[in-house]
Amino acid sequence: MSTAEINALITLLEDPDEGIFNHIEQAIVAKGEIIIPQLERYSELNNYGDLFQQRLEHLIRSIQTNSVQDRLIEWKKLPDNDLLEGALLVHQFQYPSCDIDEIRHQIRKIRQDIWLELNDSLTAFEQVNVINHILYTVYGFEGNKKDFVSPQNSFIGDVLSQKKGNPLSLAILYQVLANSLEIPIYGVNLPNHFILCYMDENHCGMDNDDPDEQGVLFYINPFAEGSITLINEIDAFLFHLNLPQEVKYYRPCNNTEIINRMITNLIFAFTQQDNLSKVESLKQLQEAFTAAASE
């Protein structure tokens, strides 16, 4: 389909006939992300009515959602899916034209500053103290307690620019930095909260069903400036929630679970804002993501 033919279809978006619009929608959405700049140019013209603008925004949102959905499914199928890549894809759901290279650059800068303070003689606690100092003291990251449910707390680019996030987004940043420095820190999918654990990777009890034998040296609370948390505190937390001490609440989760929880957080956040179009798109995204089989 030529540019002229696409332009002709776009100009028909004001047609009140839903059947015609559905035909136009299928043809335009099928073109994928490559057509978004062309659609955005029309949105800047202001020569058309409200129905045209609503449909145009709907088309752009549908294309963006489909693109992120396809790429997230491909990401999920990778045997070693990279956590940062997954977080960046979710970020692009909200900000499709964002500068991904700039986000990577900011993370590399923080990593470099942490690396300069590390040496091979440091204990696990000392390594965590270094990360905490750089991340929370030098860069000023903190948990966003005043606006906890804001969607911006879940988008990695916003977290980097605002220096605020929720437990999950701060944990993702923390884990990405630690893993890039070969420090064995991983996410723990605790209910109503998200924490990290420092693993003894040589521990032989990794597959043991006893929470005390999971190979975890200690836990880290990224929402509380990286404070150390011990297993008895997790026991008490689960008791307070009237939940059993299941092994999954004590051992590391995989990156797919982390990204799925991020999408869940965003669904809740946009629901609180009554942004039903975002909620619908995210639910569609999550349904496809969870249904996709991993390789």
N, C-alpha and C positions, 0 to 999 in steps of 0.2 A: 504494500500500500504506500503510495507516494505521499509526500508532505502535503500537497494540495488536496489529496483525497482525505487525509486526516483532518486538515483544516475545515473541510466541508462537513465532515461528521461533527466536529466540535461546535460549529455554528448551529447545528440542529438540536443542541442540548435544551433549548427552550421549548421544543415541541411538547405540548401537553400530553400527547399520546404516550402512555407508559410502555406500550409494545415497541414503539420506535426507539424510546430511550433505552430499553433493555437491549435492543439490537446494537445500538451505538456503544453502550457500556461494554458489552462483550468484545466488540471489535477493538475498542480503545485499550481496555485492560489487558487484552492479549498481547499488545505491543510491549508491555513491561516498562521498566524504569526509563528506558531511552526516550519515552514520549513525555515524561514529566516536565522538562523545560518548556516544551511547546504548550502544554496545558497551563503552566504558570504564567506564560506571556499573556494568555487570554484573561487570566484572573487579574492582571494589572491594567487591563484596558478600561474597565468600568463602563463599557458600552452596552452591557447586557443587564437583564433584570435579576431579581433575587433567586428565581428558580434556576437560572443558568449558573449563578455563582454556587448555589447549594449543590447542584449536580456536579459541577467542576471540582469542588472540594471533595465530594464523595468519591469521584473517580481517582483523584490524586491519592486519597487515603487508602483506597482499595489496592491500587498498584503498589504503594509503599508497604502495606501489610502483606501482600502476596510475596513481595520480594524478600522481606525480612523472614517471613515464614519459610520460604524455600531454602534460604541460606542457613537458617537455624536448624532445619531438618538435616541438611547436608553436614552441618557442624556436629550435630548429635551422632551421626553415623560414623564419625571419625573415631578410630580406636583410642587415640590420645587427644581428645578435644581440649583445646586450650581455653582456660577460664577467661582470660582477658578477651579473646576473640568472641566468646559467647556474650560477655557483658557489652562489648562494643556493638554487636548486632542488635541487642535490645535498645541500646542508646540510639541507634539509627532508626529504630521504629518511631521514635519521637522526633529525631533530628536527622532526616535523611540526607541533608546537605552539609552535615557537620564535617569539620576537619579532623579526621581520624588520626592523621599523622601528628597533629598537634597534641592530641590526647596521649598518644604513645610517647611523644617527646617529654611531656610533663612527668609521666611515670618513670621514664628512663632517668630523668634528672633526680627524682627522689631516690631511685635505686642507687645511683652513683654516690649520692651523699651518704646513704647507709653503708655501702661497700667500703667507703673510705674509713669508716669507723670500726670495721670488722677485722678480726685476725683469727688464725687457726687455733689459737689457744683459748678462745672464749668458750665458756660453758653455754648450755642451752638457755639458762636464765639470763646470762650476760648478752647473748645475741638478741633476745627479746627486748632487753633494756635498751639496746642500741636502736632497734627498729622503733620502739616507743618514743625515744628521745627525738629522733629525726621526724617521725610522722606527726607526733602530737605537740611537741615543744617547738621544734624548729619551723615546721610547716603549719602548725596550728590547726590540724584536723580535730574535729570533735563530733560527738553525737548530737544530732539536731533534736533536742528535747522539746524545744518550743513549738516546732512545726513537724512533729514526728511523722505524720501521715502524708506529708507533701510528696507528690510523685517525683519531684526533683531529687529527693533523697535516694532514689533508686537508679538514676541515670549516672553512669560513671563520669561523664564529662561535666555534669553539674556538680557532682561531689568534688571533683578536682578544682573547679573554679570557685565554688562557694566554701570549700573546706569543711563541709558538713554532710552528714549522711545518716542512714539508719544502720542498725547492727549488721545487716546483710551486706550492704554496699561497702561499708568500712572493712568488713571481713574479707570481701573480694579483693579490695585494694591491698590489704595487708598480706593475704595469701599470694597474690600475684607478685608482690615485691619479694616476699620470703622465698618463694619457689624459684624466682629468677636468680636468687643468690644461693640456691641449693640448700636452703634451710627447710626441714620437713614440717611445715606448718600447713594444716588443712582444715577445711570447714566442718563443723558439726551441726547437723540440722535439728537443733533443739526446738521443741514446740514454743511458740510465742517469743522466741529469742533465737539469735544465731551467734554461735561462738566459734572459736578456733581451738585446735589442739596441736601440741608439739609432740611429734611421734618419735619413739625410739624405733627406728626402721629396722634394727637388728633383732627386735623382740620376736620371740618365737610364738607368742600367743595371739597374733593378729586375728586369727579365725576362731578364737575361743569365744564362747557365748557368755562368759563371765565378764561383766563390765570392768571388774578390777584387773582383768588380764587382756586388755586390748592393745597394749603396747604404747599407751599414752603416758607421757611423762607428766604433763600438766595441761591445763586448759587456759585460754586467753580470751578476755572479754574486750573486743575491739571498740565497743560502744562506750566503755569506761576507760579510755586511754590505755588499752592493752593490759589492764590489771590481770594478775594471775588468779585463776579459779581452780579449786581442787575438786576431786570427785565427790566428796561429801556435800559440797555446795550444790552440785547438780542433783544429787539424791534429794536434798531438801527442796530444790526448785520443782522437781517432778512431784514430790509429795504435796507441795502447796497447790499444784495444778490437778491433784488427784489422778495422776497418771502412773502407770507401772514403770519400773526401771528396766525398760527394754534396751537391748544392746544397741539398737540403731540410734539411741539418744546419746551414746557415749563414744561411738567410733566415727571416723571420718566418713563423710558422704562424697559422692562423686560430683563432677562438675555439671552433669546434666541435671541432677537434683537441685543444685545451687541456682542454675538459670531458671528452672521451673518455679522455684520459690520466688525468684525475683519477679517473674511474670505475675504470680499470685499476689505479691505485694502491690504491684501496679494496678491490678484489677481492683483491689480494695481501696487504694488511694484515689483512683479516678471515680469510683463509686461514691466515695465521701464528697467528691466535688460535683456529683450529679452529671458527670461528663459521660453520658450514656454511649455516645458514638465510640469513644476510646475504649470503654468497657467491652462493648460488642466486638471491636477489632481485636482486643487482647484475648478475649475468650476464644475467638476463632483461632488466634495464633496458638494459644495454649492447647486447644483441642487437637490441632494438627501436630503440634510438637510432642505431646504425650502419646499420640497414636502411632507416631513414626517409630519403626523398629531400629534399634541400634545395631551396628555391625559387630 
